[in-house]
Amino acid sequence: MRCEGTGMAKRKDTDRKTNALREIEAAGIEHNAITFECPEALSGVDVAAKLGQDPDRVFKTLVTQAKSGEHYVFMVPVACELDLKKAAAAVSEKSVSMIKARDLLPLTGYVHGGCSPVGMKTPFRTTIDETALLYDTIMFSGGRIGCQVEMSPNDLDGLIGLSFADITA
């Protein structure tokens, strides 16, 4: 495992830099980019264990589509499940459902297991579980399998505009 420094991380493998990391660095936001060997997508709980992190502090990024046709992003701790009814209520929709895995890449630019809330092809309204506010920093995908970003939830809010709500089952 290789851990990058905070702030404007110096990286020799710039060809591996993701849209998420580019946007975070361009904004000058303090962060840690953590990369690790991972030949295939792991569950979020496995990623947290691999990095020695509390799974309540590591968030997964889930993309949904509402009955209205709008897309929404939800972030929940990796050991939790998204409550679709609470999620719909949080975005004032009648219902939301998970998009199909095959639709993720064309819609967001990210693959399953490497989807970041930062740097999507089209920014979508993003809601994060309110438990994120319990931590000084949280972790989430850096935009590819084997890359996590650690940063303040308030800084993430400042970058992409989050809503905080109880959205877990």
WOPE-V136285 format. One record per pair of residues at least 12 apart in sequence whose ideal C-beta (glycine too) atoms are under 7 Angstrom apart, sorted by the first residue. I is the first residue (numbers start at 1). GAP is how many residues later the second one is. Records with the same first field share a line. If there is no record, write none. Layout:
# WOPE-V136285
I->GAP, GAP
This chain:
# WOPE-V136285
1->35
2->33
3->29, 31
4->28, 29, 30
6->24, 25, 26
7->23
8->17, 20
9->16, 24
18->98, 101, 124, 125, 126, 129
19->90, 100, 124
20->96, 98, 99, 122, 123, 129
21->12, 121, 122
22->97
23->95, 96
24->94, 125, 135
27->132
29->122, 126, 130
30->121, 125
31->118, 119, 120
32->118
33->109, 114, 116
34->17, 114, 116
35->111, 112
36->14, 15, 110
37->109
38->107, 108
41->71, 72, 104
44->14, 16, 34
45->33, 34
47->31, 101
48->30
51->97
53->86
55->22, 23, 24
56->21, 23, 75
57->78, 81, 82
58->19, 20, 81
59->16, 17, 18, 19, 69, 73, 79, 80, 81
60->15, 16, 18
61->12, 14, 54, 55, 56, 79, 80
62->12, 14, 20, 36
63->36, 41, 44, 45, 52
64->23, 32, 33, 34, 35
65->31, 32, 34
66->22, 25, 27, 29, 30
67->26, 27, 28
68->25
71->36, 53
72->19, 24, 52, 53, 55
73->44, 51, 53
74->13, 53, 93
75->42, 51, 53, 54, 65
76->53, 91, 92
77->52, 54
80->88, 89
81->87, 88
82->85, 86
83->84, 85, 86
84->12, 13
86->80, 81
87->40, 80
90->37, 73, 75, 77
91->34, 36
107->14
108->12, 13
109->12
110->33
111->34
113->32
114->27, 29, 30, 31
115->26
116->24, 25, 26, 27
117->23, 43
118->41, 42
119->24
123->37
126->34, 36
127->35, 36, 38, 40
128->25, 34, 36
129->37, 38, 39
130->34, 35, 36
132->21, 32
133->20, 31
135->18
136->16
137->13, 14, 15
138->15
